[in-house]
Amino acid sequence: MCVKDAEQFDQEFNSMDNNNSKRPVPLHCELLRTQMENWEKESPLMSSTAPISPERSFPLESICEDAVTVDRKQKLLNFVPVLSSGEWSDIGGRPYMEDTHICIGDLAKKFGYNLLCDEVVSFYGVFDGHGGKGAAQFVRDHLPRVIVEDPDFPLELEKVVTRSFMETDAAFARTCSLESALSSGTTALTAMIFGRSLLVANAGDCRAVLSRLGIAKEMSNDHRPDCTKEKTRIESLGGYIDDGYLNGELGVTRALGDWHLEGMKGMGERVGPLSAEPELKLVTLTKEDEFLIIGSDGIWDVFSSQNSVDFARRRLQEHNDVKLCCKQIVEEAIKRGATDNLTVVMVNFQTEPPPQVLVQRTKVRKSISAEGLQSLKCLVEG
């Protein structure tokens, strides 16, 4: 499993330590310290207690971080998200509803566990079933509890979530061996918020998109057969892609369930090409982060990631109602011709609606060729 470390989307966040307890020493300060150490070696008269002469003193204030920059970073680091969530789903153009979802404000409290720390862990998920609704409903009902009951919860969430996906998948296999009517599969995307940390886990083609000052930041990758990385993994495990489908049968390359499909999965050391192992992405939320959209693949058939953020921001600016915004996204998807089941879960990190963002538009010089000008002249003169 390749767990992506705490990803920072823009350059200034890369310079911040995740636990906010330390700041990396600026390069110019490192150079200054090196110079002073060299001077001490060169001059035996200088000691750690000897006064530094004015000729060798440095105006430290002028080479340290700009006060405005420090203040801005401090405000970003002091951000505490205030969560509110909403959800909406529709059967769309399908004869059966196989999507399901879950929103839990306090995961430990939901299952009667008391955490040693005061932080609340929130849990949100979208599960898009195929071949029936059994797998989607099983994962929705069991995955959160498996996560909470892991001995490393909540201190090592990345390891806990990965293990829990795999354990839930194995538990479903045992259930299907006793009740074959449940045999089916599901993609799964979950988002957990712990303090200022946002952890997204994805297996399949649901998608999570973070709005940061109106810019869409994808928090997951679509696991489909046309993904080069997934194709390489599949072929290394003896699988193949046929006409855009995994082993000629499935339109996704990662999912829970589907144990009834021959050659897709294996138990123990024997691993099949269809994986239940989630891909993780972890970020630290700041004041610039507005909301997270989680949608089943039917939404992304008609919305791009940036388009979904633009649409949601406009609606939130009108009424600041997260649930209503989800309903409007689903209704808009239907208007655009979506034919799949549709599910949206939104998590808002702010109490105020998103601010207006001014987009700088570049001026484009327009010109016409001599040939075009002559054609226009002939057209006008008849």
SEMISE-782678 format. One record per residue: residue in one letter; x, y negated, z of N, C-alpha, C in turn. Coordinates in pm, whole numbers, plus 50000, padded with zeros to 5 digits. Last residue first. Layout:
BEGIN
AXYZXYZXYZ...
//
This chain:
BEGIN
G479114567444884478204575644805478844580644681E480564554245066480314547244939479384554944845V480714573745263480024561145290479634554145161L482204593745136480884596845189480074584245210C484594580745082483774585544970482334588345014K485444576845346485204565245259484294569145142L485834602845430484824594645497484454582745412S487954609845266486694617145256485564609245318Q489914592045359489464591045221488124598145202L490244601945618489784588245598489234586145457G491274627145566489974625845631489384611945612E493714619745458492764627545377491364626445435A494894606945670494614599145549493594606245461S493304617145982494314618145877493904609645757I492714599746281492154606546164493204606346055S492834602446642493274597046514492644605146402K492874595346987492174601246874492634594546744R494504603647281494464594647165493814601947048V493144608847588493554615647466493404606047349K493984604947924493464598647803494024605647680T493104627748180494124621948093493474616247968R491414622148478491314627048340492344619948252Q491414631548801492104622948707492064629048567V488594634648992489464641948902490084632248802L487754630449321487974623249196488994630949113V485364646649503486744647449460486884640549326Q483354641649785483524639549642485004639749609P483444667750038483574653849990483644653349838P480934691250141482224688650075482284674150025P479214682850452479244687550313480574684250247E480454692650779480034682550683480044688350542T481494714650902480124710550939479574700450840Q483294741450738483134727550779481684724750819F483384766150629484344763350735484184749350795N480994790450531481394776450531482314773950650V480684817750332481104813750466481624799550457M478274836050148479114824050159479434821550305V477574862349932477744858450073478674846450074V475474875249684476414864649722476394862949873T474624898349433474744895649576475804884949599L472744915049190473424902649225473434900649376N472864940148937472474935949071473324923949111D473084926548596473454935748703472764931548833T472644907148410471804919148401472064928948514A472474872148355473064883348429472104895248430G471624848948223471514861948156472174873548226R471454825248349472554826648252472574840548186K469444829648529469184820548417470234822248307I470884845448709469774851348634469444842848512A472614825948812473174837648742472104844448657E470804809348941471524804148825472124815648744E470034826049150469034821649052469694816448925V472494827749285471874839749228470854836049122I472824800849360473834807449277473244819749209Q470574797049522470684789649397471744795549303K471194813549738469994816249659470074809349523C473434799849837473564813549787472384817149696C472174775949918473194775649813473404789549753L470634784950125469964779850006470934779349889K472714791050305471844801650255471124797350127V473844765350351474644776050292473754787050234D473074733450290472414745450342473074757550274N473584707350195474464713350296473824725450366H472334693149989471534697150106472344703450220E474234681849805472824677849802472104680849933Q476604694249856476574679649867475134674349868L475894720049791476134716749931476144701649955R475754717449511474554720749588474724717349736R478414711449446477334702049410476084704749492R479704734449541479994721349600478874711449570A478694754449370478394754749513478634741149579F479804746449121478354747749138477984746949286D482564748049174481954735349131480444735449156V482774775449235483114765349335482474751949300S482034786848991481254789949111481514779649221N484034777148824482654773148800481774775748922Q486264790848920486184776348936484754771248916S485544817448847485814813848986485674798849009S482704818348625484144818948650484354814948795F479744837248597480434826048663481934828548659V478904860848486478384848348428478974835848493D480154881248616479884883148474479474870048407W480124875048879481314870848803481204874048654I477734886548961477894872048968479014867548876G478274913748936477234907648852477304892548851D480104920549133480604917748998479564911648906S479264901249429479374913749355479694910449210G481174876249608480114880349517480354894049457I481844851649836482034865949808480884870349721I483384821249889482294827849817482694842449794L484154799450152484524811650081483284817550016F485014764250190484144775950203484694787550123E487254746150238485854742350253484934754350276D490384735450345489594747050303488124744650338E491714714650459491384713350317490534724950265K492404721650712491294712350698490844711050552T493154756850665493484743150703492254734450679L493854791150735492914780650695493374767050746T496214811950608495904803850725495024792150678V495524843750452495894829650448495554823150581L496054874750299495894867550425496344853050407K494814902150128495354888650113495024880850240L495104936150018494854926050121495454912550082E493384962149866494444952249848494114940549941P492554994150011492264980249973493524972149948E492165026349888493075017449961492845003049918A490855044049742490025036449836490885026549915S491425051449397491925048749531490925040749613L491665075049155490705065649214491065063649361P493625094449104493775080949047492805070549103G494415113349408493845111549275493985097249228V496825131549585496155118649567495645117449424R497605154649815497155153849675496295141349658E497965154450082499055149350000498645147849853G494565149650164495915152750209496955146450119M492475151949871492645151450015494085154950052G491715131149587492255143249648492415141149797K489645120649308490275119049439490805132249490M489015127749042489125113649081489905111849211G488455153748966489735147948926489935133548967E484945150548951486115159248944487355151748896L483015133849173483555132949037484885140449032H482345134149436481715144349352482255144249210W483415112549554484095125249577483525136349489D482585086249554482835092749425483605105849440G484075066149816483115075849766483555082049636L485295034049725485065044049829483985053549778A487625024349469486275025249525486275035249638R489335012649187489365014849332487945014749384T488735009048926489875017748955490085020049104V485645009748738486535004148840487635014048871G484065023748565484495010448522485335003248625L484505058948505484255047748596484815034548542E485055077548288483805077848365483485065148444G487535081348171486365081348084485035080448155N489395076948363489115090948327487835092048243L487995045648372488905054548443488475068948420Y487435029548058486915036048179487965045248240G488215020047811487965010447917487425016248046D488635043347660487605033847617487215024147730D490205057247924489585060947797488455051247766I493065061148107492025051448072491505055147934Y493935086148354494045079848222492885070048203G496035102148606494785097448549495005090948414G498405108648729497795118448641496455114448582L499585088448860498895098448942498125108648858S500495071148674501515077748756500915088848842E498115061048579498845070448494499925077748572I497445043648793496575054848756497345065448677R499495024448788499295032848906498495045348873T499045013148535500325019648565500185029048684K496515002248574496705012648472497995020348497E497024982748765496194994248800496385005748700K498584965148613499134970948734498354983448775T496764957748408498014964748377498594971948498C493354961948396494424955948475495704964048456D491334975848280492144967448191493264960148265P489954989148485490894996748403491774988148311R490024967748780489374973348661490404980248574H489764950949042490384963949014489614970848901D490434917449065489444927049016490154940048978N491824904749364492024908449224490964918649185S491124876849581491124891149548491394892949400M490924850249614491434857749728491454872749702E491544822949410491044836649415491744844349527K490564791449462491714800049489491194814249504A489424762349306489154776449332490454784249349I489244730949454490014739549364489784754049403G488004716149652487344717449522488074725849420L489674719349871489484705949813488914706849672R489414751249805490344742449876490344728949807S487414778349828487424764649777488344756349864L488084811749740488204801349842488204787749774V486404840549650486994828149601486944817649712A486344874949591486264864349692487024852149640R484494900449419485524889949421485264880049532C484324935049321483744923349387484864912849394D485704956949215485594944749135484654934249192G487944974049446486924973549342486864960149272A488594965649749488764978049671487634978149568N490054941249957489234944449841489614957849778A490034919050224490404932550181489474936550067V491254889450364490344895350266490894908950223L491464870050643491974882250583490914888250492L492344840050773491344846250686491994858150618S492924823551079493374833350980492184839150904R492284807851290492444801151161492924810651050G490364831751443491004818751464491064811251333F489704852351199490194853651336490984840951368I487604866850975488134853951018488444854851167M487524888450699487544887150844488214874050881A485754902450437486504890650482486384889850633T485704928950196485414923550329486284911350356L484334947549942485164935749971484744930150105A484074977149761483924970649891484874958849901T482164999149551483274990049572483034983049706T481095032949583480865018749605482175011149605G479265062849482480475055049510480125040549533S477815094649574477815082049498479115074949531S475835117549739477005116049653476875103849561L473655123649886474265110549911475415107549816A473035149749830472175139349771472755125349789S474605166249983475065162849849474235151849783E475505168150283474295162950220474635157550083L477965178550343476805183850415475485179750351S479625164750184479735179350179478565186050251C479065138850258478545143650129478645158750117T480495137450499479025136150500478425141650372R483105139150407482585149750495481055149550499A483205115250263483425128050194482865139550277F482925096850465481845098150368481975111150290A485385099850589484165103250664482985104950570A487065089650393487155103850428485915108550504D486245062750402486115070350278486155085450306T486995055950659485575055550623485315063550496E489775058350636489055067250726487565067650695M490325037850452490655051750418489875061550506F489445015150594488905018150461489105032850429S491105017350820489665018850834488975021550701R493675012150726493355025350783491855027750784T493274985150652493674995150553493325009250602V492634973650902491674973350792492004983850687V494994978251053493694983351098492714984250982K496974964250917497064978850929495714984850964E495894938150952496184943550819496234958850821L495634934351233494454935651148494744941551011E496754939551502497394942751374496304945051270L495014931251708496374925951702497064928451568P492464937951787492594930151664494024925451638F493214971651695492334960151674492344951451799D494574994651745495384982751716494534970351687P492685014951775493445010451893494264997851870D489515010151623490945012851602491745007351721E486955001451659487405012451743488865016251722V486634981751462486634977851603487214988751692I486654998051228487654987451249487774983951397V484405013651265485715020251256486835010051280R482424993851251482655000951378484025007851377P482584985750978482834976251088483144983151221L482005011150837483305004550831483534994650946H479255019350865480335025850940481645018150944D477465004650708477085008250844478255013350928R478765001450460478254989650532478014993050679V479135028350393480305019850422479875007350499F476445035950352477295042950450478475034150491Q475625019250145474985018050275475815024750385A477325028449939477325014349979476725012550119A476605055749917477955051849957477985037550009G473815054649837474285061549957475635056850007K472785045149603473055035249708473645041549835G474055055449277473205056749394473605046549501G475985049349096475555063249104474645065949223H477435024249301477195029749167476875044649181G477314993849503477235008249479477085011949333D479124970649646478434972349518478444987249482F479144951149923479374964849878478494967549756V480634925950112479734928950000480134942649946G480954911650442481264921450339480184922550233Y482524897850729481574896150619481944906150509F483084889751066483214899850960482114897950856S485124873551312483914874051230484144883251111V486314874551630486584879851496485244880951422V487234849651857486144857451799486554862051660E489564847652123489254845651982488134854951937D490404853252376489134846052363488694844352218C491624886952441491774872852403490404866552384L490654911752495491454905152598491634890352568L487234918852408488624916452371489344909152484N484914943252459485434930952516486904929552480Y482344956952255483724957152299484134943452353G479804960652135479954961952279481374962852329F479494954951872479634969051907479984971052055K479284927251873478284935051803478294949651846K481664919051989480424918152067479324926652005A483414922551770483584930251893482304930451976L482384904051578482474918351549482564926651677D480314879351546481264883751648481334898951642G478804876951307479494865351364480554868951466I478554894951022478614896651167479444885151226C476874905050744477444893050805477384894850957I476794924950448476744924050594477404911150639H475094941750170476044932350229475874931950380T474654959649860474274956549997475354947650055D473404971849545474234962649624473744962349768E471494986349417472584994049477473584985149551M468284988149316469194979249388470244987749460Y467274997648985467495000849126468454990749187P467064987448729465864993848786466004997048935R468454954248676468584968648696467314974648756G468634926948655468004934248546468074949248560G468214918549000468654915048865467914922948759I467784921549266467944933849188468424931049047D469634899449473468514901749382468814914149300S470544880949770470734891649673469464893449590W472424859849985471244861949901471554873049802E473534842650281473614853550184472324854050103G475744823150493474464825850429474634836950329S477274808050785477244817050670475824818450616S479714788350947478294790850920478234799150794L482304779251172481734788451073480214787951068V484724757051180483394758751241482574766651140P488244759751225487054761651142485794763451225V490344735451330489634746951384488354748851301F493494720851266492144723851218491584736451285N496074714551317495144713651430493714717351392L497334715251074497574726151167496584726251283L496494691350962496134703850896496264715550993K497674673451138496224673751127495754686751063Q500354678651085499834681351218498324682151216K500604669950823500784684150853500174687750988R500214642550869499274649950783499374664850810D502414636051028501064634151081500054642151001V504514641450852504394648950977502994648151033T503984621950657503954636150622503774644750745V504324598650806503024601250745502874616050710A507024599850874506014600550979504634603850924D509244620850696508434608850698507284610450797E511804638250867510574638150789509814625250805C515004620350886514044630350928512744628850849I516524598950814516674610950732515754622150777S516014577650983515854575150840515964587850757E516564586251238515184583451204514984582351052L519334587751255518554600051237517134597351193P521834571451148520434567351178519494579051155F524794583051304523884583751190522504579251233S528214574151383526824576551421525944576051298R530754567151329530374580751296528954584051342E531044541451412531354544251272530864558051229P530464542651684529434537151594529714540451448S531534574551818531764560551783530714555751687I530174593752071530394592551927530524577951892P531764604052375530814595552302531184594852156A532224638452464532794625552426531764617352350T531234663352505530814653052600531334639252563S532264679052312530814678552319530344667652412S534994659552176534444670652252532954668952259M537754648551990536304648752007535904661052086L540364652351956539994642552056538504642552083P540774668751746540884674751879540454665251989S539024669551458539514659951556539564666151694E538114691851313539194683751258539804674551364K535984701551463537154710051440538364701851397E534244680151453534724684351582535974693051567W533684679351180534424668251241535004672251376N532194702751155533484701651088534334690551148E529884695751298530714706751345532104706351284M528944675351132529384671951267530254682851327Q528244690250903529254679650896529814676551033T526204706751004527434712750953528564702550949R524254687651065524824695651174526144701951130L523694678150806524204669050907524894676951019L522604700950688523844695450635524504686250737E520264703250842521254713950846522614708950799C518964680150760519374681250900520404692350918H518404685950495519324675050524519794675350669L516614707250520517924709650464518894698650500P514784709750830514964704350695516404706050649V514064739550994514864727450999515064722450857P510654750151021511994752050965512754738950967R509054749751335509124743951202510524746451148K507034770551543508314765251499508154758751365S504444777251587505234774451704506584768651668N502774785451384502804771151414503654767851537N502664810251282502214808751420502314794551472N503604806351018502214810351042501774808151184D505364776150936505374789450997503974793351036M505394758750630504864759850765504954774150814S506124757650369507124753250465506654754450608N503934764150223504994774150231506044770450334F502424741550220502054751550319503124762250331E503514727150011503714722150145503354732450250Q502814741449776504184741249822504324737049967D499824761749805500584750649754501884749049831F498974786549910498714783649770499484771549720Q500414812850083500144798450089500074793549946E499564843550225499824836050103499484821350120A501004865250424500194853250438500494843850323D501614892550195501824884750315500964872350313K499844919950077500344906650047500464898550175V500804952550090500024942350160500634928850131C500644979149908501384966649904500524955949966M500855011950000500005000050000500884987850000
//
